[in-house]
């Protein structure tokens, strides 16, 4: 009699989480779920047919991604990626008014802008908090470590921010405005040619910008910020504020004075009008050698306009004016586009990714990159819609306990320290652009790190060392996918494999030009700059890497 096994505890880093994988009741008679490597109670089969291929993607839709890369990333195994970005901007409070037109509303000076600050927080972690004595007073100083940064620390590049003049529509007029307008990774020249050629982050190379860190020599600074500002007390008092590392830049006062204070009538009345009047910001990076790249949450960014104007009061027919310090804020919300350019691409990568032959190595690259295509369980010789190997498993009456696809990393090709390996890969139904049934049935999650959800289905990198070791392999569980083919004669679909920034988002982005295998790729691969090289299936017997070839491992129980 076949007995159910229990899920083992799985340990990740410092957090021990007991995870239970749900299993569909329809499959109970075929066996139960195994987690871990203790398979001594079961038979093992590794001779099932698997063939894998590379597929270059080309330009892919990249609008309205949850996070976006910015900067340069040089990965010797693939090449250099340049990431620019364009975003719409919205007023946090619509229809603002200013005392700069009617002289009766102010005393001597009309409204004047003091400064405009662009601030976009970085992803960071606190490393140390300490008390420091400064001029006899105790201050709390915090040391941070930046997260999701690629490339040598403090490597610099030129950052230019312009006013975009390219209108990002919500809906596609070619589809009778019935579908969302798509924008693609290769539209950089369209955006660049339609920018207003006045540099917004034009702080001079002096004072706080003497080293050019706001423009010509930009880098992702991990230090916390300290700002001082006068409040509206009488007399005004300077108040210090400390906050986490961020992109903090001064923008051109003249441009925003004309844009806001001198706006034509009706242009600030609401954001629908404003987004056509002020079409957004274009972030352009140049001269990255090698430069750095960061994953940015632009939607968390703000443009704060600091201005002062008179507050007019009339009491008992006596009019007084009091100068007030005010702010107007704008958010980088609305439509966005991630703009990616690949250059200096590795010859081996290009050759493999553009080949239609069964591959000895699989090149997975995020962004405007590449995916792998995988065929499992071979041919259907009798044309009955069921692969012959699946029919053989059914005929033998195997009780499937576990099935995995194991992907070994080509560690020689990925040896360079600049080759940041993706933490996770994503296996999906290529034919129907959806997840596998194992993903759906896996209810595991982690409060320690949301990116560690669906841990039973897998796809996480296995490293030499949990913290910083080089990768060894990835394993993806397809137990229920196989059971479904056996029990329900479900279609043996073609599989796709990509890198992914997070397993929790399973949307797909459209290719500008469909290739011979697909017209879409996972959206979470588009925003990831990482890549990896895995061993494929076209590795002959006797080759030193033959045992690392991609294969299906099936653990089963023979019927009594």
C-alpha positions in Angstrom: 0.0 0.0 0.0 1.4 3.4 -0.9 1.9 5.7 2.0 1.9 9.5 2.0 5.2 11.3 2.9 5.5 14.6 4.7 7.1 17.8 3.6 10.5 18.4 5.3 11.5 21.6 6.8 13.4 24.0 4.4 16.0 26.4 5.8 16.8 29.6 4.0 19.6 31.8 5.4 18.7 32.8 8.9 15.0 32.2 8.6 13.6 28.7 9.1 10.2 28.4 7.5 8.1 25.2 7.6 6.5 25.1 4.2 3.6 22.9 3.1 2.8 22.3 -0.6 -0.8 21.8 -1.5 -1.6 18.9 -3.7 -4.7 18.6 -6.0 -7.0 15.8 -4.8 -7.3 14.5 -8.4 -3.7 13.4 -8.2 -3.7 11.7 -4.8 -3.9 8.2 -6.3 -0.7 8.8 -8.3 1.5 9.5 -5.3 2.4 12.4 -2.9 4.8 15.2 -2.8 8.5 15.0 -1.8 10.7 18.0 -0.9 14.4 17.4 -0.4 16.9 14.9 -1.7 16.0 11.8 0.3 14.5 9.6 -2.5 15.8 6.2 -1.3 12.3 4.8 -1.1 11.6 5.3 -4.8 12.8 4.3 -8.2 14.6 7.0 -10.2 14.2 7.6 -14.0 16.4 10.1 -15.9 16.1 8.9 -19.5 13.0 10.8 -20.5 13.5 12.8 -23.7 14.4 16.5 -23.3 15.6 18.9 -26.0 16.4 22.6 -25.3 17.0 25.6 -27.6 17.9 29.2 -27.4 15.7 32.1 -28.5 16.8 35.7 -28.9 13.9 38.1 -28.1 14.6 41.5 -29.7 12.7 44.6 -28.7 10.0 43.9 -26.2 7.2 46.0 -24.6 8.5 47.7 -21.4 5.9 50.2 -20.4 4.6 50.5 -16.8 6.9 48.0 -15.2 6.9 48.1 -11.4 10.6 48.8 -11.2 13.1 49.9 -13.9 16.8 49.7 -14.4 18.9 52.9 -14.9 22.6 53.1 -15.8 25.1 50.7 -17.4 25.8 47.1 -16.7 28.7 45.2 -18.2 28.3 41.4 -18.0 31.2 39.8 -20.0 29.2 36.7 -20.7 26.6 38.8 -22.6 27.7 42.3 -23.2 26.9 45.8 -22.1 23.3 47.1 -21.4 22.5 50.8 -21.3 19.2 51.6 -19.5 17.4 54.9 -20.0 14.0 55.8 -18.8 11.0 58.0 -19.5 8.1 58.8 -17.2 5.0 61.0 -17.0 4.6 63.3 -14.1 1.5 64.2 -12.2 0.6 67.1 -9.8 -0.1 65.8 -6.3 -2.6 68.6 -5.9 -4.4 69.7 -9.1 -5.0 73.2 -10.1 -2.5 75.0 -7.8 -2.6 78.8 -7.8 0.2 81.3 -7.1 0.4 84.9 -6.1 2.5 86.1 -9.0 0.0 87.7 -11.4 -2.0 90.3 -9.5 0.2 92.7 -7.6 -2.6 93.3 -5.1 -1.9 89.8 -3.7 1.6 90.4 -2.7 3.6 93.2 -1.1 6.8 93.8 -2.9 7.9 90.5 -4.5 5.7 88.0 -6.3 5.9 84.3 -5.8 9.5 83.0 -6.4 10.9 79.5 -6.6 13.7 78.8 -4.2 14.7 75.4 -5.5 13.4 72.2 -7.1 14.5 68.9 -5.8 14.1 65.5 -7.5 14.3 62.7 -5.0 14.0 59.0 -5.8 14.8 56.5 -3.0 17.2 53.6 -3.6 16.6 50.1 -2.4 18.8 49.9 0.7 19.4 48.1 4.0 20.5 49.6 7.3 23.9 48.3 8.4 24.6 50.3 11.5 23.0 53.0 13.6 25.2 55.0 15.9 25.1 58.1 18.1 27.6 60.8 17.2 28.5 64.0 19.1 28.5 67.0 16.8 29.1 70.5 18.3 28.0 69.3 21.7 24.8 67.7 20.5 24.0 64.0 19.9 23.0 63.1 16.4 21.9 59.7 15.1 23.9 58.6 12.0 22.8 55.6 9.9 25.1 53.6 7.6 23.3 51.9 4.7 24.1 49.2 2.1 22.5 49.7 -1.3 20.5 46.8 -2.8 20.0 45.9 -6.4 23.1 47.7 -7.7 25.1 46.1 -10.5 28.7 47.0 -11.3 31.8 48.3 -9.5 31.0 50.5 -6.5 31.0 54.2 -7.1 31.6 53.7 -10.8 30.4 56.9 -12.5 28.5 57.9 -15.6 26.9 61.0 -17.1 23.3 61.4 -16.1 21.2 64.0 -18.0 17.5 64.6 -17.3 15.4 66.4 -19.9 11.8 67.4 -20.3 10.3 64.8 -22.6 8.1 66.1 -25.5 6.9 62.6 -26.5 3.3 62.0 -25.4 2.7 58.6 -23.8 -0.8 57.6 -24.6 -2.9 55.4 -22.4 -4.7 53.6 -25.3 -3.8 52.5 -28.8 -5.7 54.4 -31.5 -4.8 51.6 -34.0 -6.9 49.3 -31.9 -9.9 51.7 -31.7 -8.6 52.8 -28.3 -9.7 49.4 -27.0 -6.3 48.2 -25.9 -3.4 49.6 -23.9 -0.8 51.4 -25.9 2.5 49.5 -26.0 5.9 51.0 -25.9 9.1 49.1 -26.5 12.7 48.8 -25.3 14.1 50.1 -28.6 12.3 53.5 -28.6 15.2 55.4 -27.2 15.8 57.4 -30.4 12.1 58.3 -30.6 12.2 59.7 -27.0 15.6 61.3 -27.4 14.7 63.1 -30.7 11.6 64.5 -29.0 13.1 65.8 -25.8 13.3 69.5 -25.0 17.1 70.1 -25.2 17.5 72.0 -21.9 19.3 70.1 -19.2 17.2 70.0 -16.1 19.8 68.7 -13.6 22.2 71.5 -14.5 23.7 72.2 -11.1 27.1 73.9 -11.7 30.4 72.1 -10.9 30.8 74.0 -7.7 29.6 73.9 -4.1 27.7 70.7 -3.3 28.2 69.6 -6.9 31.9 70.3 -7.2 32.6 66.7 -8.1 29.7 66.5 -10.6 27.8 63.8 -8.7 24.5 65.4 -9.8 25.2 65.2 -13.5 28.5 64.7 -15.3 30.0 62.2 -12.7 26.8 60.6 -11.3 27.0 57.5 -9.1 24.6 55.7 -6.7 25.7 57.1 -3.4 25.1 54.9 -0.4 25.4 57.7 2.2 22.3 59.0 4.1 21.1 62.5 3.3 21.0 65.4 5.7 18.9 68.5 4.7 18.2 71.7 6.5 15.2 73.9 5.9 13.6 76.9 7.5 10.1 76.4 8.9 7.3 79.0 9.2 8.0 79.8 12.8 8.5 83.4 13.9 11.4 83.9 13.6 12.0 81.0 11.1 14.1 78.1 12.5 16.3 75.7 10.6 15.2 72.1 10.9 17.5 69.2 10.0 16.2 66.0 8.5 18.1 62.7 7.8 16.8 60.1 5.4 17.9 57.0 3.5 20.1 57.1 0.3 18.4 58.4 -2.8 18.9 60.1 -6.1 18.7 63.7 -5.0 19.2 66.3 -7.7 18.6 70.0 -8.1 16.6 70.9 -11.2 16.5 74.0 -13.3 14.6 76.9 -11.6 13.9 78.8 -14.8 12.3 75.9 -16.5 9.9 75.2 -13.6 9.2 78.9 -13.1 7.9 79.1 -16.7 6.3 75.6 -16.4 4.4 76.3 -13.2 4.3 80.0 -12.3 3.9 81.2 -15.8 1.7 78.3 -17.1 -0.9 79.3 -19.7 -4.4 79.4 -18.3 -6.0 76.0 -17.7 -2.8 73.9 -18.1 -2.6 73.0 -14.4 -6.4 72.4 -13.9 -6.1 68.6 -13.8 -3.6 65.8 -14.5 -5.2 64.8 -17.7 -4.4 68.2 -19.1 -1.1 68.6 -17.3 0.4 65.3 -18.6 -0.1 66.6 -22.2 1.3 70.1 -21.2 4.3 68.7 -19.3 5.0 65.4 -21.0 7.3 64.0 -18.4 11.0 63.4 -17.7 13.6 61.6 -19.8 16.5 60.1 -17.9 19.5 59.6 -20.3 22.8 57.9 -19.3 26.1 58.3 -21.1 29.8 57.5 -20.8 29.5 54.5 -18.6 32.9 52.9 -18.4 32.0 50.5 -17.0 29.3 52.4 -15.0 26.7 51.1 -12.7 23.1 50.0 -13.0 20.4 50.2 -10.3 16.9 48.9 -10.1 14.8 52.0 -9.4 11.3 52.5 -8.0 10.6 55.6 -10.0 7.0 55.7 -8.9 8.3 56.3 -5.4 10.0 59.5 -6.6 9.0 63.1 -6.0 9.7 66.4 -7.5 9.4 69.0 -4.7 9.2 72.7 -5.7 10.2 74.9 -2.7 8.8 78.4 -3.2 7.8 81.4 -1.1 5.1 83.9 -1.5 3.1 86.5 0.5 0.1 85.5 2.5 -2.3 88.5 2.3 -4.6 89.2 5.3 -7.1 92.0 5.7 -8.4 92.7 9.2 -10.5 95.7 10.0 -9.6 97.2 6.6 -6.0 96.8 7.4 -4.0 94.7 4.9 -0.8 92.9 5.9 1.5 90.6 4.0 3.5 87.7 5.6 6.1 85.8 3.6 5.4 82.1 3.7 7.6 79.1 2.8 5.6 76.6 0.7 6.0 73.4 -1.4 4.4 71.9 -4.4 5.0 68.2 -5.1 4.7 66.1 -8.2 4.9 62.4 -8.5 6.5 60.3 -11.3 3.3 58.4 -11.9 1.4 57.7 -15.1 2.9 55.9 -18.1 6.6 54.9 -18.1 8.9 53.2 -20.6 12.2 51.3 -19.9 14.6 52.0 -22.8 17.4 49.4 -23.3 20.4 49.3 -25.6 22.7 46.3 -25.9 26.2 46.7 -27.2 29.5 44.8 -27.3 27.6 41.6 -27.2 29.6 38.4 -26.6 30.1 36.5 -29.8 29.4 33.1 -28.2 26.1 34.5 -26.8 25.0 35.9 -30.2 25.9 32.8 -32.1 24.0 30.5 -29.6 21.0 32.8 -29.1 20.4 33.1 -32.8 20.8 29.4 -33.6 17.8 27.2 -34.2 19.8 24.0 -33.3 19.4 22.0 -30.1 21.7 23.7 -27.7 24.6 22.5 -25.6 24.4 25.8 -23.5 21.3 27.8 -22.7 21.7 31.6 -22.5 19.1 33.3 -20.4 19.3 37.1 -20.3 16.9 39.7 -19.0 15.9 42.9 -20.6 16.0 42.9 -24.4 17.6 39.5 -24.0 16.9 35.8 -24.6 15.0 32.8 -23.2 15.2 29.0 -23.6 12.6 26.8 -25.2 12.3 23.2 -23.9 10.5 20.2 -25.4 9.9 17.3 -23.0 8.8 13.6 -23.4 9.6 13.4 -27.1 7.4 12.5 -30.1 3.8 11.4 -30.5 4.5 8.7 -33.2 0.9 7.4 -33.4 -0.5 11.0 -33.6 -3.1 10.5 -30.8 -2.1 13.7 -29.0 -0.1 11.9 -26.2 3.7 11.6 -26.2 4.8 8.0 -26.5 6.9 8.3 -23.4 3.9 9.4 -21.4 1.9 6.4 -22.7 4.7 4.1 -21.6 4.6 5.6 -18.1 0.8 5.1 -18.0 1.1 1.6 -19.2 3.7 0.8 -16.5 1.3 2.2 -13.8 4.0 4.3 -12.2 3.0 6.3 -9.2 4.7 9.6 -9.7 6.2 11.0 -6.4 8.3 13.8 -7.7 9.6 15.2 -11.0 12.2 17.9 -11.5 14.0 19.7 -14.3 17.6 20.3 -13.1 19.6 23.1 -14.7 23.3 23.1 -14.0 25.2 26.4 -14.4 28.2 26.7 -16.7 30.4 27.9 -13.9 33.4 28.5 -16.1 31.4 30.8 -18.4 29.9 32.6 -15.3 33.2 32.8 -13.4 33.8 36.6 -13.9 32.9 38.5 -10.7 31.0 41.0 -12.8 28.6 38.3 -14.0 25.8 38.8 -11.4 23.8 35.6 -11.4 20.0 35.8 -11.3 18.6 34.5 -8.0 15.7 32.8 -9.8 14.6 31.4 -13.1 11.0 30.9 -14.2 9.6 27.9 -16.1 6.3 28.5 -17.9 3.9 27.2 -20.5 5.2 28.8 -23.7 2.2 27.8 -25.8 -0.4 29.5 -23.7 1.6 32.1 -21.8 0.8 30.9 -18.3 2.3 29.2 -15.3 2.5 25.5 -14.9 0.1 23.7 -12.6 2.9 23.2 -10.0 3.1 27.0 -9.6 -0.7 27.2 -9.0 -0.7 24.4 -6.4 2.3 25.7 -4.5 1.0 27.9 -1.6 4.3 28.3 0.1 5.4 31.8 1.1 8.0 33.6 3.2 7.4 36.5 5.5 11.2 36.9 5.6 11.4 37.6 1.9 8.4 37.7 -0.4 10.7 36.7 -3.3 11.0 33.3 -1.7 7.4 32.3 -2.3 6.6 29.3 -4.4 9.6 27.6 -2.9 8.4 24.1 -3.5 8.0 24.7 -7.3 11.5 26.1 -7.1 13.7 27.8 -9.6 15.9 29.4 -6.9 19.7 29.3 -7.4 21.7 26.9 -5.3 25.0 28.4 -4.3 28.3 27.2 -2.8 27.7 29.6 0.1 24.3 31.0 1.0 25.5 34.6 1.1 28.0 35.2 -1.7 29.0 31.9 -3.3 28.9 31.2 -7.0 25.8 29.4 -8.3 25.7 25.6 -8.9 22.3 24.8 -10.2 18.6 25.6 -10.4 15.9 23.0 -9.9 12.2 23.4 -10.9 9.6 21.0 -9.8 7.1 19.8 -12.4 5.5 16.9 -10.5 1.9 17.9 -11.0 2.6 19.0 -14.6 3.6 15.4 -15.3 0.8 13.9 -13.3 -1.7 16.0 -15.2 -0.4 14.6 -18.5 -0.7 11.1 -17.1 -4.1 11.3 -15.4 -5.9 13.8 -17.5 -4.2 13.5 -20.9 -3.4 17.1 -20.7 -1.4 18.6 -23.6 2.3 18.2 -23.5 3.0 21.9 -24.1 6.3 23.5 -25.0 8.1 25.1 -22.0 9.8 28.5 -21.8 12.5 29.4 -19.4 13.7 32.9 -18.4 15.3 34.8 -15.6 12.9 36.6 -13.3 13.2 39.5 -10.9 10.3 38.0 -8.8 8.2 34.9 -9.0 5.1 36.7 -7.7 4.4 38.6 -10.9 3.5 36.3 -13.8 2.5 38.8 -16.5 3.9 38.6 -20.1 5.2 41.3 -22.3 4.7 41.4 -26.1 7.7 41.3 -28.5 7.7 44.0 -31.2 8.3 41.2 -33.7 7.3 37.6 -32.9 9.9 35.0 -33.5 9.4 31.4 -34.7 8.6 30.1 -31.2 6.8 32.9 -29.4 5.6 36.5 -29.4 5.9 37.1 -25.7 8.2 36.8 -22.7 7.7 37.1 -19.0 7.5 40.7 -17.9 9.7 40.1 -14.8 12.5 39.1 -17.2 12.3 42.4 -19.0 13.2 44.5 -16.0 16.0 42.3 -14.9 19.6 43.1 -16.1 21.0 39.7 -15.1 21.8 36.6 -17.1 23.0 33.1 -16.7 24.4 30.3 -18.9 23.1 26.8 -18.2 24.0 23.4 -19.7 21.6 22.3 -22.4 20.7 19.0 -23.8 23.0 18.6 -26.9 26.0 17.2 -24.9 27.4 13.9 -26.2 28.2 10.9 -24.1 31.8 11.1 -23.0 31.8 14.8 -22.8 33.2 16.0 -19.3 29.9 17.9 -18.8 27.6 15.1 -19.9 26.3 14.5 -16.3 25.4 18.2 -16.1 23.1 18.2 -19.1 19.5 19.2 -18.6 17.4 16.3 -17.7 14.2 15.3 -16.0 14.5 13.4 -12.8 11.4 11.3 -12.1 10.9 9.5 -8.8 8.2 6.9 -8.8 6.7 3.9 -7.1 5.9 0.7 -9.0 2.4 -0.7 -8.4 2.1 -3.6 -6.0 
